[in-house]
C-alpha cells in the first residue's frame, strides 16, 4: 500500500485490520456473530487465542501495543509517533499510520522480525 493510500485511511476497522496483520503479525477473520477477530499467538509456548479486533487506530491503549511492537523491531523513534502529522491525526491514528509507513520502508527480512 502506498503512502497516499495509508494517509487517506480513516481510523476504524480498515486501518486496525491492516495494523493487526502487518504490524502485530496476527491472523484476522470476520466471525458472523462476533465481527472482526484477531488470533494472538503466545511467543513462548505457541498457544493462541481469538479475540475481538483491537481498535489500534482509535484507542491509544491499543496503539501503545503498536509502539511496543515497533520498538521491538528496532524503530527507536516509535515513541514519538503520536505526534506524526503535526496534529492532523488523533494520537492512535497517527501511531498506526506512522507504523504502516515505517514497515513500507523496511526490507522484507526485517519486517518478519
Backbone as CSV, one residue per row, in Angstrom:
resi,resn,N_x,N_y,N_z,CA_x,CA_y,CA_z,C_x,C_y,C_z
1,UNK,0.846,-1.165,0.000,0.000,0.000,0.000,0.898,1.236,0.000
2,UNK,0.577,2.178,-0.849,1.446,3.351,-0.956,1.122,4.409,0.101
3,UNK,2.018,5.364,0.221,1.925,6.411,1.247,0.598,7.172,1.190
4,UNK,0.167,7.553,0.009,-1.060,8.326,-0.132,-2.272,7.550,0.365
5,UNK,-2.342,6.251,0.056,-3.477,5.437,0.498,-3.476,5.275,2.014
6,UNK,-2.302,5.093,2.590,-2.211,4.959,4.049,-2.665,6.252,4.715
7,UNK,-2.183,7.378,4.252,-2.538,8.661,4.851,-4.007,9.008,4.656
8,UNK,-4.630,8.504,3.597,-6.037,8.782,3.321,-6.990,7.907,4.140
9,UNK,-6.479,6.842,4.745,-7.345,5.952,5.521,-7.881,6.674,6.751
10,UNK,-9.116,6.344,7.099,-9.713,6.901,8.308,-9.552,5.886,9.433
11,UNK,-9.560,6.352,10.674,-9.470,5.416,11.787,-10.691,4.497,11.774
12,UNK,-10.480,3.272,12.186,-11.576,2.305,12.217,-11.097,0.921,11.836
13,UNK,-12.051,0.070,11.477,-11.736,-1.333,11.216,-10.709,-1.537,10.120
14,UNK,-10.794,-0.792,9.031,-9.869,-0.990,7.917,-8.420,-0.790,8.323
15,UNK,-8.137,0.320,8.955,-6.775,0.613,9.390,-6.354,-0.334,10.514
16,UNK,-7.258,-0.616,11.436,-6.931,-1.530,12.530,-6.659,-2.949,12.026
17,UNK,-7.396,-3.390,11.022,-7.135,-4.707,10.419,-5.740,-4.759,9.811
18,UNK,-5.357,-3.732,9.071,-4.019,-3.687,8.488,-2.948,-3.752,9.566
19,UNK,-3.135,-2.991,10.624,-2.166,-2.969,11.717,-2.086,-4.330,12.386
20,UNK,-3.237,-4.956,12.638,-3.250,-6.277,13.267,-2.442,-7.280,12.448
21,UNK,-2.610,-7.233,11.136,-1.934,-8.188,10.256,-0.478,-7.814,9.987
22,UNK,-0.246,-6.586,9.559,1.087,-6.178,9.088,2.051,-5.788,10.201
23,UNK,1.541,-5.195,11.271,2.412,-4.742,12.352,2.464,-5.772,13.477
24,UNK,1.282,-6.183,13.938,1.216,-7.085,15.086,1.461,-8.541,14.690
25,UNK,1.342,-8.855,13.410,1.597,-10.217,12.932,0.490,-11.204,13.257
26,UNK,-0.722,-10.715,13.480,-1.839,-11.579,13.826,-2.661,-11.938,12.596
27,UNK,-3.289,-13.097,12.646,-4.224,-13.521,11.607,-5.570,-12.917,11.970
28,UNK,-6.309,-12.439,10.984,-7.629,-11.874,11.243,-8.694,-12.616,10.458
29,UNK,-9.918,-12.522,10.946,-11.056,-13.116,10.262,-12.305,-12.354,10.670
30,UNK,-13.377,-12.600,9.958,-14.665,-11.995,10.324,-15.589,-13.111,10.765
31,UNK,-16.008,-13.052,12.014,-16.945,-14.023,12.574,-18.362,-13.485,12.381
32,UNK,-19.264,-14.376,12.032,-20.653,-13.991,11.767,-21.297,-13.282,12.963
33,UNK,-20.954,-13.714,14.159,-21.585,-13.155,15.355,-20.705,-12.134,16.097
34,UNK,-19.414,-12.356,16.087,-18.500,-11.523,16.869,-17.870,-10.378,16.071
35,UNK,-18.018,-10.386,14.763,-17.386,-9.357,13.937,-15.932,-9.703,13.666
36,UNK,-15.095,-8.701,13.482,-13.688,-8.947,13.184,-12.956,-9.439,14.418
37,UNK,-12.148,-10.467,14.207,-11.383,-11.101,15.279,-9.923,-11.179,14.844
38,UNK,-9.033,-11.246,15.835,-7.618,-11.467,15.534,-7.097,-12.589,16.421
39,UNK,-6.199,-13.375,15.861,-5.611,-14.512,16.568,-4.269,-14.081,17.130
40,UNK,-4.202,-14.023,18.451,-2.967,-13.645,19.125,-2.231,-14.916,19.526
41,UNK,-0.941,-14.956,19.213,-0.122,-16.138,19.469,0.887,-15.827,20.566
42,UNK,0.963,-16.706,21.554,1.930,-16.565,22.639,3.298,-16.967,22.105
43,UNK,4.273,-16.035,22.092,5.591,-16.354,21.538,6.355,-17.390,22.361
44,UNK,5.971,-17.571,23.619,6.676,-18.520,24.481,6.265,-19.953,24.193
45,UNK,4.963,-20.234,24.217,4.522,-21.619,24.046,3.787,-21.891,22.734
46,UNK,3.567,-20.862,21.925,2.916,-21.050,20.629,1.407,-21.180,20.715
47,UNK,0.861,-21.135,21.927,-0.586,-21.191,22.080,-1.225,-19.940,21.512
48,UNK,-2.510,-20.034,21.195,-3.167,-18.860,20.629,-4.593,-18.742,21.140
49,UNK,-5.125,-17.562,20.971,-6.497,-17.275,21.360,-7.067,-16.259,20.374
50,UNK,-8.344,-16.426,20.033,-9.032,-15.474,19.175,-9.694,-14.425,20.066
51,UNK,-9.489,-13.165,19.734,-10.068,-12.062,20.490,-10.669,-11.059,19.509
52,UNK,-11.612,-10.237,19.988,-12.127,-9.182,19.101,-10.974,-8.284,18.634
53,UNK,-11.084,-7.801,17.418,-10.071,-6.916,16.852,-9.868,-5.709,17.758
54,UNK,-8.617,-5.459,18.113,-8.296,-4.274,18.909,-8.479,-3.029,18.045
55,UNK,-8.925,-1.969,18.652,-9.135,-0.700,17.937,-7.826,0.075,17.886
56,UNK,-6.822,-0.517,17.248,-5.486,0.083,17.209,-5.499,1.533,16.739
57,UNK,-6.315,1.835,15.741,-6.305,3.174,15.153,-7.226,4.172,15.865
58,UNK,-7.948,3.700,16.894,-8.881,4.584,17.597,-8.627,4.683,19.100
59,UNK,-7.970,3.699,19.665,-7.764,3.636,21.112,-6.272,3.748,21.425
60,UNK,-5.907,4.760,22.200,-4.489,4.994,22.483,-3.881,3.822,23.253
61,UNK,-4.654,3.148,24.088,-4.138,1.985,24.804,-3.733,0.878,23.845
62,UNK,-4.565,0.618,22.841,-4.237,-0.395,21.829,-3.069,0.081,20.966
63,UNK,-3.022,1.360,20.666,-1.937,1.911,19.845,-0.595,1.823,20.563
64,UNK,-0.609,1.856,21.884,0.637,1.712,22.636,1.265,0.336,22.404
65,UNK,0.431,-0.675,22.163,0.961,-2.004,21.825,1.679,-1.966,20.479
66,UNK,1.203,-1.122,19.581,1.855,-0.945,18.276,3.232,-0.322,18.484
67,UNK,3.294,0.692,19.337,4.578,1.333,19.637,5.551,0.307,20.202
68,UNK,5.098,-0.492,21.160,5.955,-1.521,21.769,6.457,-2.512,20.719
69,UNK,5.570,-2.926,19.840,5.948,-3.873,18.779,7.004,-3.259,17.861
70,UNK,6.813,-2.007,17.497,7.747,-1.347,16.588,9.082,-1.066,17.280
71,UNK,9.062,-0.773,18.567,10.319,-0.638,19.318,11.080,-1.955,19.272
72,UNK,10.356,-3.057,19.416,10.967,-4.384,19.340,11.539,-4.702,17.974
73,UNK,11.028,-4.040,16.950,11.531,-4.227,15.585,12.670,-3.270,15.264
74,UNK,13.072,-2.468,16.261,14.212,-1.576,16.050,13.875,-0.156,15.668
75,UNK,12.641,0.236,15.778,12.238,1.605,15.439,12.230,2.448,16.710
76,UNK,13.397,2.929,17.109,13.533,3.702,18.342,12.705,4.981,18.314
77,UNK,12.415,5.496,17.141,11.634,6.724,17.023,10.135,6.508,17.224
78,UNK,9.709,5.263,17.395,8.278,4.963,17.561,7.674,5.668,18.775
79,UNK,8.484,5.994,19.764,7.963,6.675,20.947,7.440,8.075,20.622
80,UNK,7.805,8.605,19.459,7.368,9.944,19.056,6.224,9.924,18.046
81,UNK,5.778,8.760,17.633,4.817,8.665,16.544,3.441,9.214,16.860
82,UNK,3.088,9.434,18.113,1.782,10.011,18.451,1.668,11.429,17.886
83,UNK,2.812,12.065,17.631,2.805,13.416,17.067,2.901,13.418,15.537
84,UNK,2.927,12.242,14.925,3.012,12.160,13.467,1.861,12.959,12.846
85,UNK,2.163,13.745,11.851,1.162,14.542,11.158,0.960,15.912,11.771
86,UNK,1.743,16.219,12.791,1.725,17.543,13.431,0.311,17.994,13.812
87,UNK,-0.431,17.107,14.473,-1.761,17.448,14.952,-2.897,17.155,13.987
88,UNK,-2.578,16.698,12.802,-3.612,16.403,11.807,-4.415,15.152,12.190
89,UNK,-3.783,14.235,12.926,-4.415,12.970,13.295,-4.506,12.849,14.818
90,UNK,-5.514,12.100,15.285,-5.559,11.741,16.700,-4.351,10.834,16.980
91,UNK,-3.948,10.728,18.236,-2.720,10.004,18.581,-2.711,8.559,18.090
92,UNK,-3.781,7.817,18.323,-3.811,6.407,17.914,-3.705,6.279,16.390
93,UNK,-4.433,7.110,15.680,-4.374,7.106,14.216,-2.970,7.461,13.732
94,UNK,-2.359,8.450,14.356,-1.012,8.874,13.971,-0.009,7.741,14.156
95,UNK,-0.090,7.044,15.277,0.822,5.923,15.549,0.660,4.843,14.489
96,UNK,-0.574,4.486,14.176,-0.820,3.425,13.189,-0.326,3.810,11.802
97,UNK,-0.582,5.031,11.403,-0.131,5.474,10.078,1.389,5.534,10.012
98,UNK,2.027,6.039,11.054,3.490,6.086,11.076,4.078,4.679,11.026
99,UNK,3.471,3.755,11.748,3.958,2.368,11.748,3.808,1.726,10.372
100,UNK,2.665,1.942,9.735,2.454,1.381,8.399,3.452,1.964,7.399
101,UNK,3.723,3.254,7.506,4.709,3.872,6.614,6.108,3.346,6.908
102,UNK,6.413,3.108,8.169,7.741,2.602,8.542,7.989,1.212,7.988
103,UNK,6.985,0.335,8.031,7.225,-1.022,7.510,7.276,-1.031,5.994
104,UNK,6.693,-0.020,5.379,6.784,0.087,3.922,8.194,0.362,3.466
105,UNK,9.009,0.946,4.354,10.394,1.269,4.028,11.366,0.168,4.435
106,UNK,10.866,-0.862,5.144,11.757,-1.912,5.637,12.019,-2.971,4.580
107,UNK,13.191,-3.547,4.601,13.442,-4.717,3.756,12.562,-5.869,4.241
108,UNK,12.189,-6.767,3.376,11.296,-7.881,3.715,11.811,-8.715,4.881
109,UNK,13.107,-8.952,4.964,13.664,-9.769,6.043,13.458,-9.109,7.411
110,UNK,13.563,-7.807,7.467,13.401,-7.093,8.746,11.938,-7.096,9.183
111,UNK,10.973,-7.034,8.261,9.560,-6.993,8.591,9.128,-8.242,9.350
112,UNK,9.747,-9.382,9.077,9.352,-10.644,9.707,9.877,-10.795,11.118
113,UNK,10.770,-9.907,11.540,11.359,-9.998,12.878,10.351,-9.767,13.964
